[in-house]
Amino acid sequence: MTEDTPRRVTRRRAATRAKLLQAAFEVFAARGFGRVSIEEVCEAAGFSRGAFYSNFATLDELFFALYQERADLIAAQVAEALAQDGPGLDVSAAVARVTDVLLLDVDWLLVKTDFLVHAARDPEVARALLDHRARLREAIADRLLRARGHTGLPAVLGDAQGAAHAVVAAYDGVTVQLLLDRDVEAARAWLGRLLTALLTDGSRVPA
């Protein structure tokens, strides 16, 4: 075995895992988490059950890996969009950037909604999901905290953590509507209005 062999195996396994995740995403979005079997995911990906079990122990584990992948993407999108103002925070510009890049994909929202329902019935999964939501809020709160002294927040929101909760709540509300009407452009427009109102209205306190 050459030195390159382990690297080739690692790359091949990573590629297999990525294909399984993509196939699962498509099948879950089309049929719903509770209606999909391991065999159906394998068939969609073009792999055997052995390939599945070399990467995931259960469908739950695969589902959470899929959620983690998308949740990390959203957290990164928000953090990057909010980090472009330097020490201050231009709320209107930052909101425009966030709403322009934020993942608002109906298929992903269907998968996420399935995951939320699943987590609501499983305390362990619920705790993991809460951790990921906290990560997203921290990305937002961190940027607001770094704007301290430059940008004020509405007093009703309290501190940066309170503002971050409000931002995530606005995203949740807009995406519920999007699931029903499938109007992505309207969702982005409403999210922009809500975030601007939340972060600029009322009496202000330092971030």
C-alpha positions in Angstrom: 0.0 0.0 0.0 1.5 3.4 -1.0 1.3 6.5 1.1 -1.3 7.9 -1.3 -3.7 5.0 -0.7 -5.1 6.2 2.7 -5.7 9.6 1.1 -7.5 8.0 -1.8 -9.7 6.0 0.5 -10.5 9.1 2.6 -11.4 11.1 -0.5 -13.6 8.2 -1.8 -15.4 7.9 1.5 -16.0 11.6 1.6 -17.4 11.5 -1.9 -19.6 8.6 -0.9 -20.9 10.5 2.1 -21.6 13.6 0.1 -23.6 11.6 -2.5 -25.6 9.9 0.2 -26.4 13.3 1.8 -27.4 14.9 -1.5 -29.6 11.8 -2.4 -31.1 11.9 1.1 -31.9 15.6 0.8 -33.7 15.0 -2.5 -35.7 12.0 -1.2 -36.5 13.6 2.1 -37.7 16.8 0.4 -39.9 14.8 -2.0 -41.4 12.3 0.4 -40.8 13.4 4.0 -38.4 11.9 6.6 -40.9 9.5 8.1 -41.7 7.9 4.7 -38.2 7.1 3.5 -36.2 4.0 4.1 -32.4 3.4 4.0 -32.9 1.3 0.9 -34.5 4.3 -0.9 -31.7 6.6 0.0 -29.1 4.0 -1.2 -31.0 3.5 -4.5 -31.1 7.3 -5.1 -27.4 7.6 -4.4 -26.4 4.5 -6.4 -24.8 2.8 -3.4 -25.3 -0.4 -1.4 -26.5 -0.6 2.2 -22.9 -1.4 3.1 -21.8 2.0 1.8 -24.6 3.6 3.9 -23.6 1.9 7.1 -19.9 2.7 6.6 -21.0 6.4 6.9 -24.1 6.5 9.1 -25.5 4.2 11.7 -29.2 5.2 11.2 -31.4 7.5 9.1 -31.5 9.8 12.1 -27.8 10.2 12.0 -27.8 11.0 8.3 -30.7 13.4 8.8 -28.8 15.3 11.5 -25.7 15.4 9.3 -27.7 16.9 6.6 -29.3 19.5 9.0 -25.8 20.3 10.4 -24.4 20.9 6.9 -27.2 23.4 6.1 -27.3 25.0 9.5 -23.5 25.7 9.4 -24.0 27.2 5.9 -26.6 29.6 7.2 -24.5 30.6 10.3 -21.5 31.3 8.0 -23.7 33.3 5.6 -25.0 35.5 8.4 -21.6 35.9 10.0 -19.9 36.9 6.8 -22.6 39.3 5.8 -22.5 41.0 9.2 -18.7 41.2 9.3 -18.3 43.5 6.3 -18.9 46.8 8.0 -15.7 47.1 10.1 -16.1 48.2 13.7 -19.5 49.8 13.1 -22.7 48.2 11.8 -24.7 49.8 9.0 -27.9 48.0 9.8 -29.6 48.7 6.5 -26.6 47.5 4.4 -26.1 44.5 6.7 -29.7 43.5 6.4 -29.6 43.8 2.6 -26.6 41.6 2.5 -28.1 39.0 4.9 -31.4 38.7 3.0 -29.6 38.6 -0.3 -27.4 35.5 0.5 -29.5 33.7 3.2 -30.6 30.2 2.3 -34.3 30.4 1.5 -34.8 27.1 -0.4 -38.2 25.6 -0.2 -36.9 22.0 -0.4 -34.5 22.7 2.4 -37.3 24.2 4.5 -39.4 21.1 3.9 -36.5 19.0 5.2 -35.9 21.3 8.1 -39.6 21.2 9.1 -39.6 17.4 9.1 -36.5 17.6 11.3 -38.2 20.0 13.7 -41.2 17.7 14.1 -38.8 14.7 14.6 -36.8 16.6 17.2 -39.9 17.6 19.1 -40.6 13.9 19.8 -37.0 13.0 20.7 -35.3 14.9 23.6 -31.8 14.0 22.5 -32.3 15.3 19.0 -34.0 18.3 20.3 -31.0 19.2 22.4 -28.7 18.9 19.4 -31.0 21.1 17.3 -31.1 23.7 20.1 -27.3 23.7 20.0 -27.3 24.5 16.3 -29.9 27.3 16.7 -27.7 28.7 19.5 -24.7 28.7 17.1 -26.7 30.7 14.6 -27.7 33.2 17.3 -24.2 33.5 18.5 -22.9 34.4 15.1 -25.4 37.3 15.0 -24.9 38.4 18.6 -21.1 38.4 18.2 -21.3 40.8 15.3 -23.7 43.1 17.2 -21.4 43.0 20.3 -18.4 44.0 18.1 -20.4 47.0 17.0 -20.8 48.2 20.6 -20.4 52.0 20.9 -21.1 52.4 17.2 -24.6 50.9 16.8 -27.6 51.1 19.1 -30.3 48.5 19.4 -34.0 49.0 20.2 -34.3 49.0 24.0 -37.1 46.5 23.9 -34.8 43.9 22.6 -32.4 44.2 25.6 -28.9 43.2 24.6 -27.2 41.6 21.6 -28.4 38.2 22.6 -32.0 39.4 22.7 -31.6 41.0 19.2 -30.2 37.7 17.9 -33.2 35.8 19.2 -35.4 38.3 17.4 -33.5 38.0 14.1 -33.8 34.1 14.2 -37.5 34.4 15.1 -38.1 36.7 12.1 -36.4 34.2 9.9 -38.5 31.3 11.3 -41.7 33.3 10.7 -40.9 34.3 7.1 -39.9 30.7 6.2 -43.2 29.3 7.5 -45.0 31.6 5.1 -42.6 30.7 2.3 -43.4 27.0 2.7 -47.0 27.8 2.0 -46.9 30.4 -0.8 -43.5 29.4 -2.4 -42.7 33.1 -3.1 -39.0 33.4 -2.4 -38.7 37.0 -3.5 -41.5 38.1 -1.3 -39.9 36.2 1.6 -36.6 38.0 1.1 -38.4 41.4 0.9 -40.4 40.7 4.1 -37.4 39.4 5.9 -35.5 42.6 5.1 -38.3 44.8 6.4 -38.7 42.8 9.6 -35.0 42.8 10.3 -34.7 46.5 9.6 -37.6 47.2 11.9 -36.4 45.0 14.7 -32.9 46.4 14.7 -33.6 50.1 14.2 -37.1 51.0 15.7 -37.8 52.4 19.1 -35.5 53.9 21.8 -31.9 52.7 21.4 -29.4 51.2 23.8 -25.7 50.4 23.0 -25.2 47.0 21.4 
